[in-house]
Amino acid sequence: MRPTIHLAFVDDWEVRGNGSGDPRELQFEPMRRLTELYQKFDVRGSFNVEVMQQLTYRNLQGSFPELKVIADEWEELVTDSFRHGHDIQLHLHPQWMGAEYEGPGKWHLPGDWSIINHSSQQIRALLLSGKQFLEALLRKVDPSYSCVSFRAGSWCAAPSDSLFLILAELGFVFDMSIVAGIRYDTPRVKLDYTQCEEAFAPYYPQMDDARRVSRTPEAMVCVPTNSFRVSRGTLLQRDVAKAHGALRRKIKPGNEAGGVPPELSRGVTGDWINRGDSGAVGFARRVVRRYLRGETYISDLSNLNYPMMRRMMDNIRERAAGSGLEHVAVILENHTKDMRDFSDIERFVAEVAHSADVQTVTLTEIANGLRNGSFRVRTA
């Protein structure tokens, strides 16, 4: 019997990691286009909204009235998307702590990018403020709304002595920050998920290191964000097409996400290049790694073309069939801030919506399935 794949279309809804960019261009308009696309195929998406950005805008709106206008539009759009059946859950970038406004689209963000580098008191305060904000906002539409899932900014969630304990204490059901196979050693982000013990199915994490599977049930569940291996030919085809698109738009590579590989698409180029991968030698190393060996890719639809999406779904089906599970929850990723051409994702969503073995779900529905036992959770 072929397992049923419960597929969640999830978007990290934010500006760039350094705070730069116009929210209307990077968030508001792409969200409107994406929700219209979803509704065309009767799909409900999930948006991990970056709440620290919004709270900062609100805190400074008295001194800078233009921030209030944007913050009002942010809340109106989030509420309207929720009202139309799309899910809203929590995403946090702690670098917004102590943010200084420098003018439209320009910020100085002094905070550490990794939430696990902050004290347990700071982590708890950040999570609590984000959860309370979303629940107060969205319970005006649906009094039963609850903030049940979390994704850490820049994927930074493990190892940590406190993050998962605090998530459980605050009533979160699951985390989706772990992406098996990725590693970053950059000036901003340091993490290593290359040795994760579970790469695909929901599992109970060791509460001090979510890369490991617990021997016993825990108060929190990890549902990995999907990742997969991409062949060198497919990568080359995708990057050539992106470079061609960048030339047609007459932009410099690195200024716009649509023309560069995904590790360069988060705003400030140097923030997402691993140590040893910069300069001519580093560039050569990246070329060898990408086009001779292939790479592990986050299932981030904003950085995949249609052939890569098809390969991703083939891989998901293979792993689901080998899992022994009747129902499999799978979380995809997206970044509206990186989207320029919606044609490939529209083609993919249309295909998924008509697949007999796939049901599209929201993050809240995954949380409900974890609670009621519809999705089996692995222990070691």
C-alpha positions as CSV (number, residue, x, y, z in Angstrom):
1,M,0.0,0.0,0.0
2,R,1.4,3.4,-1.0
3,P,1.7,5.8,2.0
4,T,-0.2,9.0,2.1
5,I,2.1,12.1,2.0
6,H,0.8,15.0,4.0
7,L,2.7,17.9,2.4
8,A,2.9,21.3,4.1
9,F,3.8,24.3,1.9
10,V,5.6,26.5,4.4
11,D,7.0,30.0,3.8
12,D,9.5,32.0,6.0
13,W,8.0,35.4,5.7
14,E,10.6,38.1,6.3
15,V,12.9,40.7,4.9
16,R,16.6,40.0,4.5
17,G,18.7,38.8,7.4
18,N,20.4,42.1,7.9
19,G,17.0,43.9,8.0
20,S,17.3,45.4,4.6
21,G,14.7,45.5,1.9
22,D,11.3,46.9,1.3
23,P,8.6,44.8,3.1
24,R,6.1,45.6,0.4
25,E,8.4,44.2,-2.3
26,L,9.9,41.3,-0.4
27,Q,6.9,40.3,1.7
28,F,3.5,41.9,1.0
29,E,3.2,41.6,-2.8
30,P,4.7,38.0,-3.0
31,M,2.4,36.8,-0.2
32,R,-0.6,38.1,-2.1
33,R,0.5,36.4,-5.3
34,L,1.3,33.1,-3.4
35,T,-2.0,32.9,-1.6
36,E,-3.8,33.6,-4.8
37,L,-1.9,30.8,-6.4
38,Y,-2.7,28.4,-3.5
39,Q,-6.4,29.3,-3.6
40,K,-6.5,28.6,-7.3
41,F,-5.7,25.0,-6.6
42,D,-7.6,24.8,-3.2
43,V,-4.3,24.6,-1.2
44,R,-3.8,26.2,2.2
45,G,-0.3,27.4,2.8
46,S,1.5,28.1,6.1
47,F,3.5,31.2,6.8
48,N,6.1,31.4,9.5
49,V,5.9,35.1,10.1
50,E,9.0,36.8,11.5
51,V,7.6,38.5,14.5
52,M,10.7,40.3,15.9
53,Q,10.7,42.5,12.8
54,Q,7.0,43.5,13.4
55,L,7.5,44.1,17.1
56,T,10.5,46.3,16.3
57,Y,8.4,48.3,13.8
58,R,5.7,48.8,16.5
59,N,8.3,49.8,19.1
60,L,9.7,52.5,16.9
61,Q,6.6,53.7,15.2
62,G,6.2,56.7,17.5
63,S,9.5,58.2,16.3
64,F,9.1,57.0,12.7
65,P,5.5,57.2,11.5
66,E,6.4,55.4,8.2
67,L,7.1,52.3,10.3
68,K,3.5,52.4,11.6
69,V,2.1,52.4,8.1
70,I,4.1,49.3,7.2
71,A,3.3,47.6,10.5
72,D,-0.4,48.2,10.0
73,E,-0.2,46.7,6.5
74,W,1.8,43.7,7.8
75,E,-1.0,42.9,10.4
76,E,-3.8,43.5,7.9
77,L,-2.2,41.1,5.4
78,V,-1.4,38.4,7.9
79,T,-4.9,38.6,9.3
80,D,-6.5,38.5,5.9
81,S,-4.4,35.4,4.9
82,F,-5.4,33.7,8.0
83,R,-9.0,34.5,7.4
84,H,-8.8,32.8,4.0
85,G,-7.7,29.6,5.6
86,H,-3.9,29.9,5.5
87,D,-1.9,29.0,8.6
88,I,0.3,31.5,10.6
89,Q,3.1,30.2,12.8
90,L,6.1,31.6,14.6
91,H,9.5,32.5,13.1
92,L,12.1,34.5,15.0
93,H,15.4,36.2,14.1
94,P,17.0,37.4,17.3
95,Q,19.3,39.8,15.5
96,W,16.4,42.3,15.7
97,M,17.1,42.8,19.4
98,G,18.3,46.3,19.9
99,A,17.7,47.2,16.2
100,E,18.5,50.7,15.1
101,Y,16.5,52.3,12.2
102,E,18.6,54.0,9.6
103,G,16.0,54.9,7.0
104,P,13.6,53.2,4.6
105,G,14.8,49.6,4.1
106,K,17.9,50.1,6.1
107,W,18.6,48.8,9.6
108,H,21.5,48.1,12.0
109,L,20.8,44.8,13.7
110,P,23.4,44.2,16.4
111,G,22.0,41.0,17.9
112,D,23.5,37.5,17.5
113,W,21.8,35.7,14.6
114,S,21.5,32.4,16.5
115,I,18.8,32.1,19.2
116,I,20.8,29.3,20.9
117,N,23.6,31.7,21.6
118,H,21.3,33.8,23.9
119,S,20.6,33.2,27.5
120,S,17.7,31.0,28.5
121,Q,16.0,34.1,29.9
122,Q,16.3,35.9,26.6
123,I,15.2,32.8,24.6
124,R,12.1,32.5,26.8
125,A,11.3,36.2,26.5
126,L,11.6,36.1,22.7
127,L,9.4,33.0,22.3
128,L,6.8,34.2,24.7
129,S,6.5,37.6,23.2
130,G,6.2,36.1,19.7
131,K,3.6,33.6,20.7
132,Q,1.5,36.0,22.7
133,F,1.6,38.5,19.8
134,L,0.4,36.1,17.2
135,E,-2.3,34.6,19.5
136,A,-3.6,38.1,20.4
137,L,-3.7,39.1,16.8
138,L,-5.3,36.0,15.3
139,R,-7.7,35.1,18.0
140,K,-9.7,38.2,16.9
141,V,-10.4,36.1,13.8
142,D,-10.6,32.6,15.4
143,P,-10.7,32.4,19.2
144,S,-9.3,28.8,19.0
145,Y,-6.1,29.8,17.2
146,S,-2.9,28.6,18.9
147,C,0.8,29.1,18.0
148,V,1.9,25.4,17.9
149,S,5.1,25.3,15.8
150,F,8.4,27.1,15.5
151,R,11.2,27.5,13.1
152,A,14.4,29.2,14.4
153,G,15.9,32.0,12.3
154,S,18.8,30.8,10.1
155,W,17.9,27.2,11.2
156,C,19.9,27.6,14.5
157,A,18.2,25.3,17.0
158,A,20.7,22.6,18.1
159,P,22.5,21.8,20.2
160,S,20.9,23.9,23.0
161,D,20.5,23.2,26.7
162,S,17.3,25.3,26.9
163,L,15.5,26.0,23.6
164,F,13.5,22.8,23.4
165,L,12.7,22.8,27.1
166,I,11.3,26.3,26.8
167,L,9.3,25.5,23.6
168,A,7.7,22.6,25.5
169,E,7.0,24.8,28.5
170,L,5.3,27.4,26.4
171,G,3.0,24.8,24.7
172,F,4.6,24.4,21.3
173,V,3.9,21.0,19.7
174,F,6.8,20.7,17.3
175,D,9.8,22.4,15.9
176,M,10.8,22.3,12.2
177,S,14.3,23.9,12.4
178,I,16.4,20.8,11.8
179,V,17.4,20.2,8.1
180,A,19.6,17.1,7.8
181,G,22.7,17.5,5.7
182,I,23.3,21.2,5.9
183,R,26.3,22.9,7.5
184,Y,27.1,26.6,7.9
185,D,30.3,28.1,9.2
186,T,29.9,31.8,8.3
187,P,30.6,35.1,10.1
188,R,26.9,35.1,11.2
189,V,25.8,31.5,11.4
190,K,27.4,28.3,12.7
191,L,25.6,25.0,12.7
192,D,26.3,21.4,11.6
193,Y,23.4,19.2,10.8
194,T,25.4,16.7,8.7
195,Q,25.1,13.9,11.2
196,C,21.4,14.1,12.2
197,E,20.0,10.8,13.3
198,E,16.6,11.3,11.6
199,A,16.4,13.1,8.3
200,F,12.8,12.5,7.2
201,A,10.1,11.4,9.7
202,P,8.9,13.1,12.9
203,Y,10.9,12.1,16.0
204,Y,11.3,12.9,19.7
205,P,14.6,14.8,20.0
206,Q,17.1,14.7,22.8
207,M,16.1,17.9,24.6
208,D,19.6,19.2,24.8
209,D,20.6,18.3,21.2
210,A,17.8,18.0,18.7
211,R,20.1,16.4,16.1
212,R,19.8,13.2,18.2
213,V,16.7,11.0,18.6
214,S,15.6,10.4,22.2
215,R,15.1,6.9,23.5
216,T,11.9,7.9,25.1
217,P,8.9,10.2,24.2
218,E,9.6,13.8,25.0
219,A,7.4,16.9,25.5
220,M,8.4,18.2,22.0
221,V,8.5,16.7,18.6
222,C,10.9,17.5,15.7
223,V,9.5,17.4,12.1
224,P,12.5,17.9,9.9
225,T,12.3,20.4,7.1
226,N,12.8,18.3,4.0
227,S,16.1,18.1,2.2
228,F,17.3,16.0,-0.7
229,R,20.3,15.4,-3.0
230,V,20.5,17.2,-6.3
231,S,22.4,15.9,-9.3
232,R,25.1,18.0,-10.8
233,G,23.3,18.3,-14.2
234,T,20.1,19.5,-12.6
235,L,22.1,22.1,-10.6
236,L,24.0,23.3,-13.6
237,Q,20.7,23.7,-15.6
238,R,19.1,25.7,-12.8
239,D,22.1,28.0,-12.2
240,V,22.5,28.7,-15.9
241,A,18.9,29.7,-16.1
242,K,19.1,31.9,-13.0
243,A,22.3,33.6,-14.3
244,H,20.5,34.3,-17.6
245,G,17.6,35.7,-15.8
246,A,19.9,38.0,-13.8
247,L,21.5,39.3,-17.0
248,R,18.1,40.0,-18.6
249,R,17.2,42.0,-15.5
250,K,20.5,43.8,-15.8
251,I,21.5,43.3,-12.2
252,K,24.8,42.5,-10.6
253,P,25.0,38.9,-9.2
254,G,24.5,39.0,-5.5
255,N,22.2,42.0,-5.4
256,E,19.0,40.0,-6.2
257,A,18.3,36.5,-5.0
258,G,16.9,35.4,-8.4
259,G,20.3,35.3,-10.1
260,V,22.5,33.5,-7.6
261,P,22.7,30.2,-5.8
262,P,20.7,29.9,-2.6
263,E,23.6,30.3,-0.1
264,L,24.0,33.9,-1.5
265,S,20.4,34.8,-1.5
266,R,19.8,35.9,2.1
267,G,20.7,39.6,1.7
268,V,24.4,40.1,2.5
269,T,26.6,37.8,0.4
270,G,29.3,37.3,3.0
271,D,26.8,36.3,5.7
272,W,26.0,33.0,3.9
273,I,29.4,31.9,2.5
274,N,31.2,29.3,4.6
275,R,34.7,30.0,5.8
276,G,37.2,28.8,3.2
277,D,34.6,29.2,0.4
278,S,35.4,32.9,-0.4
279,G,37.8,34.2,-3.0
280,A,39.0,32.5,-6.1
281,V,40.0,29.2,-4.3
282,G,36.8,29.1,-2.4
283,F,34.8,29.7,-5.6
284,A,36.6,26.8,-7.3
285,R,35.9,24.6,-4.3
286,R,32.2,25.4,-4.5
287,V,32.1,24.7,-8.2
288,V,33.7,21.3,-7.7
289,R,31.4,20.5,-4.8
290,R,28.2,21.6,-6.7
291,Y,28.9,20.4,-10.3
292,L,31.1,17.3,-9.8
293,R,29.6,15.8,-6.7
294,G,26.1,17.2,-6.4
295,E,24.7,18.8,-3.2
296,T,22.2,18.4,-0.4
297,Y,19.6,21.0,-0.9
298,I,16.9,22.4,1.5
299,S,13.5,21.8,-0.1
300,D,13.2,25.6,-0.6
301,L,10.8,26.2,-3.5
302,S,12.1,29.7,-4.0
303,N,15.5,28.3,-5.0
304,L,14.3,25.3,-7.0
305,N,13.2,25.1,-10.6
306,Y,10.5,22.7,-11.8
307,P,12.9,19.8,-12.6
308,M,14.4,20.1,-9.1
309,M,10.9,20.1,-7.6
310,R,10.1,16.9,-9.5
311,R,13.3,15.3,-8.3
312,M,12.4,16.4,-4.7
313,M,9.0,14.8,-4.9
314,D,10.4,11.6,-6.4
315,N,12.8,11.5,-3.4
316,I,10.0,12.1,-0.9
317,R,8.0,9.3,-2.4
318,E,11.0,6.9,-2.3
319,R,11.6,7.7,1.4
320,A,8.0,7.6,2.3
321,A,7.7,4.1,0.7
322,G,10.7,3.0,2.6
323,S,9.6,4.4,6.0
324,G,7.0,1.8,6.7
325,L,4.6,4.5,7.7
326,E,1.0,4.8,6.5
327,H,0.9,8.6,6.9
328,V,4.0,10.7,6.4
329,A,4.2,14.4,7.3
330,V,6.6,16.4,5.1
331,I,7.5,20.1,5.5
332,L,8.7,22.1,2.5
333,E,10.3,25.5,2.7
334,N,9.9,28.7,0.7
335,H,11.1,32.3,1.0
336,T,8.7,34.8,-0.7
337,K,11.5,37.4,-0.4
338,D,13.5,35.3,-3.0
339,M,10.7,34.8,-5.4
340,R,10.7,36.5,-8.8
341,D,9.1,33.9,-11.2
342,F,6.0,32.1,-9.9
343,S,5.6,29.9,-12.9
344,D,7.5,26.8,-11.7
345,I,5.9,26.8,-8.3
346,E,2.5,27.2,-9.9
347,R,3.2,24.2,-12.1
348,F,4.4,22.2,-9.1
349,V,1.4,23.1,-6.8
350,A,-1.0,22.1,-9.6
351,E,0.7,18.8,-10.0
352,V,0.7,18.1,-6.2
353,A,-3.0,19.2,-5.9
354,H,-4.0,16.4,-8.3
355,S,-1.7,13.7,-6.9
356,A,-3.7,10.8,-5.4
357,D,-1.0,10.0,-2.8
358,V,-0.6,13.6,-1.6
359,Q,-2.7,15.6,0.8
360,T,-1.7,19.2,1.4
361,V,-1.9,20.2,5.1
362,T,-1.1,23.2,7.3
363,L,1.3,23.3,10.2
364,T,-1.7,23.3,12.6
365,E,-3.0,20.1,11.0
366,I,0.4,18.5,11.4
367,A,0.3,19.5,15.1
368,N,-3.1,18.0,15.5
369,G,-2.0,14.8,13.8
370,L,1.0,14.5,16.2
371,R,-1.3,15.0,19.1
372,N,-3.9,12.4,18.1
373,G,-1.4,9.8,16.9
374,S,-2.2,10.1,13.1
375,F,1.6,10.7,12.6
376,R,3.8,8.2,14.3
377,V,6.7,9.7,16.1
378,R,10.0,7.9,16.2
379,T,12.1,7.2,19.3
380,A,15.6,5.7,19.3
